[in-house]
Every structure is written in structure tokens, then in C-alpha cells.
Amino acid sequence: MTNSNRFTIRNDFYGALLLAVEPEGAIVSLVAGDEVQVSEQFDNEPVTLIIAINDEGLPVITVWPGDGILQVEKGGVNVLDLG
């Protein structure tokens, strides 16, 4: 893995924000002030973020990994371990 990304997603909305981590389909609700840290090691294709509004009107950020290793943590815990 020759490249890396590291960034924070923080909910500054007054309401909930949903974070979906694909392809596993993990869903994490972020209340106002919550944040997750995203880190990735990749070769050619970086992580993709898709921002949308779901059928209930809530904002959703979907995280799709690139061609590498993706880690999304909330409070130091991998969100895939929170389910």
C-alpha cells in the first residue's frame, strides 16, 4: 500500500447523521458532536464518500473503501465491532 488517507467526520447538525460503512452495511448513528476517524491505506483507488438524504429525511454519509485497507473508528473502536 503506497498511499494513505486520514480524516474525521463530525456531526455538526442539530439532529442525527447516519454513517454507513460498505460493503459490510454497518450503520452508525452520530448525534450532534459525535465523530468518527477514517483511515485508509491504498494503492490506486482511495475511499469514496457518498452524501445523501434517506427516505426518512436524515442525512447519510456512505463510506466505500477503495482498493486498500479501510478503518472507521468511533471512540477508538472499529465501527464494524459495534454491531
C-alpha positions as CSV (number, residue, x, y, z in Angstrom):
1,M,0.0,0.0,0.0
2,T,1.7,3.2,-1.2
3,N,-0.9,5.9,-0.3
4,S,-2.9,6.8,2.8
5,N,-5.8,9.0,3.9
6,R,-6.8,10.0,7.4
7,F,-9.7,12.3,8.2
8,T,-12.5,13.0,10.7
9,I,-16.2,13.0,10.0
10,R,-18.0,15.1,12.7
11,N,-21.7,15.7,13.0
12,D,-22.3,19.5,13.4
13,F,-26.1,19.1,12.7
14,Y,-28.6,19.5,15.5
15,G,-30.1,16.1,14.6
16,A,-28.8,12.7,13.9
17,L,-26.5,11.8,11.0
18,L,-26.2,8.3,9.7
19,L,-22.9,6.8,8.7
20,A,-23.0,3.6,6.5
21,V,-19.8,1.6,6.1
22,E,-19.9,-0.5,3.0
23,P,-19.7,-3.2,1.7
24,E,-20.4,-4.6,5.2
25,G,-23.5,-2.5,5.6
26,A,-22.7,-1.3,9.1
27,I,-24.8,1.7,10.2
28,V,-23.7,4.1,12.9
29,S,-25.9,6.9,14.1
30,L,-23.9,10.1,15.0
31,V,-25.7,12.6,17.3
32,A,-24.7,16.2,17.4
33,G,-21.0,16.5,18.3
34,D,-20.2,12.8,17.6
35,E,-17.3,12.0,15.3
36,V,-15.5,9.1,13.6
37,Q,-12.0,8.8,12.4
38,V,-11.4,7.3,9.0
39,S,-8.0,5.9,7.9
40,E,-7.1,4.0,4.8
41,Q,-4.0,2.5,3.2
42,F,-4.5,2.0,-0.6
43,D,-2.6,1.5,-3.8
44,N,-4.6,3.3,-6.6
45,E,-8.2,3.9,-5.6
46,P,-9.0,5.9,-2.4
47,V,-12.1,5.8,-0.2
48,T,-15.3,7.3,-1.7
49,L,-17.8,9.3,0.4
50,I,-21.4,9.5,-0.8
51,I,-23.7,12.1,0.8
52,A,-27.4,11.7,0.5
53,I,-30.8,12.1,2.3
54,N,-32.6,8.9,3.2
55,D,-36.4,8.2,2.9
56,E,-36.9,9.5,6.5
57,G,-35.1,12.8,5.7
58,L,-32.0,12.0,7.6
59,P,-28.5,12.9,6.2
60,V,-26.5,9.8,5.4
61,I,-22.8,9.5,4.6
62,T,-21.8,6.3,3.0
63,V,-18.1,5.2,3.1
64,W,-17.0,2.9,0.3
65,P,-13.4,1.6,0.5
66,G,-11.0,1.9,-2.4
67,D,-8.5,-0.8,-3.2
68,G,-6.9,-0.9,0.2
69,I,-7.5,-1.3,3.9
70,L,-10.2,0.9,5.5
71,Q,-10.6,1.6,9.2
72,V,-13.5,3.6,10.6
73,E,-13.4,4.2,14.4
74,K,-15.7,5.8,16.9
75,G,-14.3,6.4,20.3
76,G,-11.2,4.3,19.4
77,V,-13.4,1.2,18.4
78,N,-13.8,-0.1,14.9
79,V,-17.5,0.6,13.9
80,L,-17.7,-2.9,12.5
81,D,-17.2,-4.2,16.0
82,L,-20.1,-2.0,17.4
83,G,-22.9,-4.2,16.0
